[in-house]
Amino acid sequence: MLGENIKALRSAMGWSQVELAKRLNITKQTVSNWENENIQPSIEMLVHLSKTLGVTTDHLLGLDHIPRISVEGLSPKAIAHLTLLIDDLRDL
């Protein structure tokens, strides 16, 4: 399940395995091994991975099925804009 979630989130971001690997400072082979369930990331890497993909560790692990986005580092004005955009999308 973890591997499927990593692959789905990576693909949703439009990133290749190489791109995700660069962002995490690891090899493409490591990402491939995660996605194929050959190995599991360390706890530290799981946290880094969740932050990079903008989801919670629970979401990555399949414990929380509600996708979330991180607004960490955004200004209050940017967060307000995102909130309005989300509200508009819900009305579609």
Summary of the structure (lengths in Angstrom):
residues: 92
radius of gyration: 14.6
end to end distance: 30.8
largest distance: 42.8
contacts: 212
relative contact order: 0.13
helix: 63%
strand: 0%
